[in-house]
Amino acid sequence: MPTVNTTNSLQVLRPYDQRVIHEIPMDSAETVMGALAKAHQLFQDQSHWRSTRSTY
C-alpha cells in the first residue's frame, strides 16, 4: 500500500517485500484542482481528439 513520508511524497511499494518502487511528489489541493480543471477542459474540447475510425 502506498505511504506518505515526511518529505511530502507518496512512496509506491512492491507488495511482496515492501521495497520502494518510486516516490511521487505530493501537490497542494489547489494544484490538483487546477490540473483536474484543465483535464476536464481538454476532455470537453473534442475537436483535437484523434479519430478511432478505421482508415482501411
Biopython code that builds the backbone (N, CA, C, O; Angstrom):
import numpy as np
from Bio.PDB.StructureBuilder import StructureBuilder

atoms = [
    (1, "MET", "N", (0.844, -1.185, 0.000)),
    (1, "MET", "CA", (0.000, 0.000, 0.000)),
    (1, "MET", "C", (0.884, 1.240, 0.000)),
    (1, "MET", "O", (1.874, 1.282, 0.730)),
    (2, "PRO", "N", (0.548, 2.265, -0.810)),
    (2, "PRO", "CA", (1.350, 3.483, -0.828)),
    (2, "PRO", "C", (1.346, 4.157, 0.533)),
    (2, "PRO", "O", (0.357, 4.107, 1.265)),
    (3, "THR", "N", (2.458, 4.782, 0.859)),
    (3, "THR", "CA", (2.553, 5.509, 2.111)),
    (3, "THR", "C", (3.055, 6.917, 1.841)),
    (3, "THR", "O", (3.759, 7.151, 0.859)),
    (4, "VAL", "N", (2.694, 7.858, 2.713)),
    (4, "VAL", "CA", (3.177, 9.230, 2.606)),
    (4, "VAL", "C", (4.283, 9.395, 3.628)),
    (4, "VAL", "O", (4.105, 9.093, 4.808)),
    (5, "ASN", "N", (5.436, 9.880, 3.161)),
    (5, "ASN", "CA", (6.529, 10.099, 4.101)),
    (5, "ASN", "C", (6.570, 11.562, 4.521)),
    (5, "ASN", "O", (5.709, 12.344, 4.118)),
    (6, "THR", "N", (7.548, 11.937, 5.317)),
    (6, "THR", "CA", (7.609, 13.292, 5.861)),
    (6, "THR", "C", (8.113, 14.318, 4.863)),
    (6, "THR", "O", (8.103, 15.510, 5.172)),
    (7, "THR", "N", (8.550, 13.913, 3.688)),
    (7, "THR", "CA", (9.034, 14.865, 2.688)),
    (7, "THR", "C", (7.954, 15.206, 1.667)),
    (7, "THR", "O", (8.267, 15.675, 0.573)),
    (8, "ASN", "N", (6.697, 14.979, 2.007)),
    (8, "ASN", "CA", (5.567, 15.279, 1.128)),
    (8, "ASN", "C", (5.643, 14.558, -0.209)),
    (8, "ASN", "O", (5.409, 15.149, -1.263)),
    (9, "SER", "N", (5.967, 13.303, -0.152)),
    (9, "SER", "CA", (5.918, 12.475, -1.355)),
    (9, "SER", "C", (5.236, 11.160, -1.013)),
    (9, "SER", "O", (5.224, 10.719, 0.135)),
    (10, "LEU", "N", (4.676, 10.556, -2.038)),
    (10, "LEU", "CA", (3.982, 9.288, -1.882)),
    (10, "LEU", "C", (4.927, 8.175, -2.294)),
    (10, "LEU", "O", (5.440, 8.182, -3.413)),
    (11, "GLN", "N", (5.163, 7.227, -1.414)),
    (11, "GLN", "CA", (6.023, 6.095, -1.734)),
    (11, "GLN", "C", (5.168, 4.951, -2.260)),
    (11, "GLN", "O", (4.226, 4.512, -1.600)),
    (12, "VAL", "N", (5.506, 4.471, -3.454)),
    (12, "VAL", "CA", (4.833, 3.315, -4.032)),
    (12, "VAL", "C", (5.702, 2.103, -3.733)),
    (12, "VAL", "O", (6.872, 2.058, -4.111)),
    (13, "LEU", "N", (5.119, 1.118, -3.047)),
    (13, "LEU", "CA", (5.877, -0.035, -2.576)),
    (13, "LEU", "C", (5.510, -1.298, -3.334)),
    (13, "LEU", "O", (4.377, -1.464, -3.787)),
    (14, "ARG", "N", (6.495, -2.194, -3.464)),
    (14, "ARG", "CA", (6.213, -3.519, -4.017)),
    (14, "ARG", "C", (5.446, -4.308, -2.967)),
    (14, "ARG", "O", (5.845, -4.321, -1.802)),
    (15, "PRO", "N", (4.356, -4.963, -3.348)),
    (15, "PRO", "CA", (3.517, -5.635, -2.355)),
    (15, "PRO", "C", (4.179, -6.822, -1.671)),
    (15, "PRO", "O", (3.850, -7.123, -0.524)),
    (16, "TYR", "N", (5.097, -7.499, -2.339)),
    (16, "TYR", "CA", (5.636, -8.722, -1.746)),
    (16, "TYR", "C", (6.808, -8.490, -0.814)),
    (16, "TYR", "O", (7.090, -9.353, 0.018)),
    (17, "ASP", "N", (7.510, -7.360, -0.912)),
    (17, "ASP", "CA", (8.614, -7.133, 0.026)),
    (17, "ASP", "C", (8.649, -5.707, 0.590)),
    (17, "ASP", "O", (9.560, -5.355, 1.340)),
    (18, "GLN", "N", (7.662, -4.897, 0.228)),
    (18, "GLN", "CA", (7.519, -3.532, 0.741)),
    (18, "GLN", "C", (8.690, -2.610, 0.386)),
    (18, "GLN", "O", (8.888, -1.587, 1.043)),
    (19, "ARG", "N", (9.460, -2.957, -0.636)),
    (19, "ARG", "CA", (10.537, -2.064, -1.088)),
    (19, "ARG", "C", (9.937, -0.944, -1.929)),
    (19, "ARG", "O", (8.944, -1.138, -2.631)),
    (20, "VAL", "N", (10.559, 0.234, -1.846)),
    (20, "VAL", "CA", (10.075, 1.400, -2.579)),
    (20, "VAL", "C", (10.353, 1.220, -4.071)),
    (20, "VAL", "O", (11.489, 0.971, -4.475)),
    (21, "ILE", "N", (9.299, 1.350, -4.883)),
    (21, "ILE", "CA", (9.436, 1.319, -6.337)),
    (21, "ILE", "C", (9.725, 2.722, -6.853)),
    (21, "ILE", "O", (10.611, 2.926, -7.684)),
    (22, "HIS", "N", (8.956, 3.689, -6.341)),
    (22, "HIS", "CA", (9.071, 5.063, -6.820)),
    (22, "HIS", "C", (8.482, 5.999, -5.779)),
    (22, "HIS", "O", (7.615, 5.598, -5.003)),
    (23, "GLU", "N", (8.944, 7.238, -5.757)),
    (23, "GLU", "CA", (8.348, 8.268, -4.912)),
    (23, "GLU", "C", (7.723, 9.322, -5.810)),
    (23, "GLU", "O", (8.359, 9.816, -6.741)),
    (24, "ILE", "N", (6.481, 9.659, -5.525)),
    (24, "ILE", "CA", (5.733, 10.629, -6.310)),
    (24, "ILE", "C", (5.523, 11.869, -5.446)),
    (24, "ILE", "O", (4.996, 11.764, -4.338)),
    (25, "PRO", "N", (5.928, 13.046, -5.937)),
    (25, "PRO", "CA", (5.733, 14.258, -5.132)),
    (25, "PRO", "C", (4.252, 14.562, -4.933)),
    (25, "PRO", "O", (3.440, 14.390, -5.842)),
    (26, "MET", "N", (3.920, 15.012, -3.740)),
    (26, "MET", "CA", (2.545, 15.393, -3.426)),
    (26, "MET", "C", (2.354, 16.860, -3.804)),
    (26, "MET", "O", (3.280, 17.661, -3.675)),
    (27, "ASP", "N", (1.167, 17.211, -4.266)),
    (27, "ASP", "CA", (0.841, 18.584, -4.621)),
    (27, "ASP", "C", (-0.210, 19.119, -3.669)),
    (27, "ASP", "O", (-0.860, 18.369, -2.940)),
    (28, "SER", "N", (-0.361, 20.440, -3.693)),
    (28, "SER", "CA", (-1.390, 21.066, -2.870)),
    (28, "SER", "C", (-2.761, 20.820, -3.491)),
    (28, "SER", "O", (-2.866, 20.451, -4.661)),
    (29, "ALA", "N", (-3.789, 21.025, -2.713)),
    (29, "ALA", "CA", (-5.156, 20.857, -3.209)),
    (29, "ALA", "C", (-5.425, 21.806, -4.372)),
    (29, "ALA", "O", (-6.121, 21.444, -5.320)),
    (30, "GLU", "N", (-4.876, 23.018, -4.305)),
    (30, "GLU", "CA", (-5.080, 23.993, -5.375)),
    (30, "GLU", "C", (-4.451, 23.516, -6.681)),
    (30, "GLU", "O", (-5.043, 23.677, -7.748)),
    (31, "THR", "N", (-3.258, 22.932, -6.607)),
    (31, "THR", "CA", (-2.580, 22.426, -7.797)),
    (31, "THR", "C", (-3.354, 21.265, -8.401)),
    (31, "THR", "O", (-3.513, 21.186, -9.619)),
    (32, "VAL", "N", (-3.833, 20.367, -7.555)),
    (32, "VAL", "CA", (-4.601, 19.215, -8.033)),
    (32, "VAL", "C", (-5.906, 19.680, -8.676)),
    (32, "VAL", "O", (-6.274, 19.193, -9.745)),
    (33, "MET", "N", (-6.603, 20.610, -8.042)),
    (33, "MET", "CA", (-7.856, 21.113, -8.605)),
    (33, "MET", "C", (-7.615, 21.821, -9.935)),
    (33, "MET", "O", (-8.431, 21.707, -10.849)),
    (34, "GLY", "N", (-6.513, 22.548, -10.055)),
    (34, "GLY", "CA", (-6.165, 23.196, -11.318)),
    (34, "GLY", "C", (-5.905, 22.177, -12.417)),
    (34, "GLY", "O", (-6.342, 22.358, -13.554)),
    (35, "ALA", "N", (-5.195, 21.109, -12.082)),
    (35, "ALA", "CA", (-4.912, 20.050, -13.059)),
    (35, "ALA", "C", (-6.194, 19.348, -13.486)),
    (35, "ALA", "O", (-6.367, 19.039, -14.665)),
    (36, "LEU", "N", (-7.092, 19.094, -12.541)),
    (36, "LEU", "CA", (-8.374, 18.465, -12.879)),
    (36, "LEU", "C", (-9.225, 19.377, -13.761)),
    (36, "LEU", "O", (-9.869, 18.908, -14.700)),
    (37, "ALA", "N", (-9.230, 20.671, -13.464)),
    (37, "ALA", "CA", (-9.994, 21.617, -14.281)),
    (37, "ALA", "C", (-9.446, 21.659, -15.704)),
    (37, "ALA", "O", (-10.218, 21.679, -16.662)),
    (38, "LYS", "N", (-8.121, 21.673, -15.850)),
    (38, "LYS", "CA", (-7.501, 21.678, -17.175)),
    (38, "LYS", "C", (-7.811, 20.381, -17.919)),
    (38, "LYS", "O", (-8.120, 20.415, -19.110)),
    (39, "ALA", "N", (-7.734, 19.249, -17.239)),
    (39, "ALA", "CA", (-8.045, 17.964, -17.868)),
    (39, "ALA", "C", (-9.501, 17.933, -18.328)),
    (39, "ALA", "O", (-9.799, 17.441, -19.416)),
    (40, "HIS", "N", (-10.400, 18.453, -17.508)),
    (40, "HIS", "CA", (-11.814, 18.492, -17.876)),
    (40, "HIS", "C", (-12.028, 19.387, -19.094)),
    (40, "HIS", "O", (-12.779, 19.036, -20.004)),
    (41, "GLN", "N", (-11.370, 20.535, -19.106)),
    (41, "GLN", "CA", (-11.475, 21.458, -20.240)),
    (41, "GLN", "C", (-10.990, 20.786, -21.525)),
    (41, "GLN", "O", (-11.647, 20.887, -22.561)),
    (42, "LEU", "N", (-9.859, 20.110, -21.465)),
    (42, "LEU", "CA", (-9.325, 19.431, -22.642)),
    (42, "LEU", "C", (-10.227, 18.284, -23.082)),
    (42, "LEU", "O", (-10.394, 18.048, -24.278)),
    (43, "PHE", "N", (-10.803, 17.577, -22.130)),
    (43, "PHE", "CA", (-11.714, 16.480, -22.452)),
    (43, "PHE", "C", (-12.961, 16.998, -23.168)),
    (43, "PHE", "O", (-13.452, 16.362, -24.101)),
    (44, "GLN", "N", (-13.467, 18.138, -22.738)),
    (44, "GLN", "CA", (-14.678, 18.702, -23.333)),
    (44, "GLN", "C", (-14.447, 19.185, -24.764)),
    (44, "GLN", "O", (-15.384, 19.193, -25.562)),
    (45, "ASP", "N", (-13.221, 19.588, -25.107)),
    (45, "ASP", "CA", (-12.898, 20.075, -26.454)),
    (45, "ASP", "C", (-12.491, 18.895, -27.324)),
    (45, "ASP", "O", (-11.308, 18.576, -27.436)),
    (46, "GLN", "N", (-13.471, 18.251, -27.935)),
    (46, "GLN", "CA", (-13.211, 17.045, -28.711)),
    (46, "GLN", "C", (-12.686, 17.339, -30.115)),
    (46, "GLN", "O", (-12.436, 16.407, -30.879)),
    (47, "SER", "N", (-12.514, 18.605, -30.469)),
    (47, "SER", "CA", (-12.040, 18.943, -31.811)),
    (47, "SER", "C", (-10.613, 18.459, -32.059)),
    (47, "SER", "O", (-10.209, 18.297, -33.210)),
    (48, "HIS", "N", (-9.858, 18.229, -31.008)),
    (48, "HIS", "CA", (-8.475, 17.770, -31.158)),
    (48, "HIS", "C", (-8.307, 16.280, -30.884)),
    (48, "HIS", "O", (-7.183, 15.777, -30.869)),
    (49, "TRP", "N", (-9.395, 15.580, -30.669)),
    (49, "TRP", "CA", (-9.321, 14.139, -30.412)),
    (49, "TRP", "C", (-8.943, 13.412, -31.689)),
    (49, "TRP", "O", (-9.326, 13.825, -32.783)),
    (50, "ARG", "N", (-8.205, 12.349, -31.552)),
    (50, "ARG", "CA", (-7.879, 11.509, -32.699)),
    (50, "ARG", "C", (-9.074, 10.626, -33.019)),
    (50, "ARG", "O", (-9.780, 10.163, -32.123)),
    (51, "SER", "N", (-9.285, 10.405, -34.283)),
    (51, "SER", "CA", (-10.390, 9.560, -34.715)),
    (51, "SER", "C", (-10.086, 8.106, -34.393)),
    (51, "SER", "O", (-8.950, 7.652, -34.535)),
    (52, "THR", "N", (-11.104, 7.384, -33.962)),
    (52, "THR", "CA", (-10.931, 5.950, -33.705)),
    (52, "THR", "C", (-11.460, 5.127, -34.861)),
    (52, "THR", "O", (-11.414, 3.897, -34.827)),
    (53, "ARG", "N", (-11.962, 5.800, -35.884)),
    (53, "ARG", "CA", (-12.476, 5.087, -37.053)),
    (53, "ARG", "C", (-11.331, 4.544, -37.891)),
    (53, "ARG", "O", (-10.305, 5.202, -38.063)),
    (54, "SER", "N", (-11.512, 3.375, -38.393)),
    (54, "SER", "CA", (-10.502, 2.739, -39.232)),
    (54, "SER", "C", (-10.409, 3.461, -40.569)),
    (54, "SER", "O", (-11.419, 3.889, -41.129)),
    (55, "THR", "N", (-9.181, 3.593, -41.076)),
    (55, "THR", "CA", (-8.975, 4.235, -42.376)),
    (55, "THR", "C", (-8.760, 3.205, -43.466)),
    (55, "THR", "O", (-8.368, 3.556, -44.579)),
    (56, "TYR", "N", (-9.010, 1.938, -43.166)),
    (56, "TYR", "CA", (-8.799, 0.870, -44.157)),
    (56, "TYR", "C", (-9.972, 0.752, -45.075)),
    (56, "TYR", "O", (-9.972, -0.092, -45.971)),
]
sb = StructureBuilder()
sb.init_structure("model")
sb.init_model(0)
sb.init_chain("A")
sb.init_seg("    ")
for serial, (resi, resn, name, xyz) in enumerate(atoms, 1):
    if name == "N":
        sb.init_residue(resn, " ", resi, " ")
    sb.init_atom(name, np.array(xyz, "f"), 0.0, 1.0, " ", f" {name:<3s}", serial, name[0])
structure = sb.get_structure()
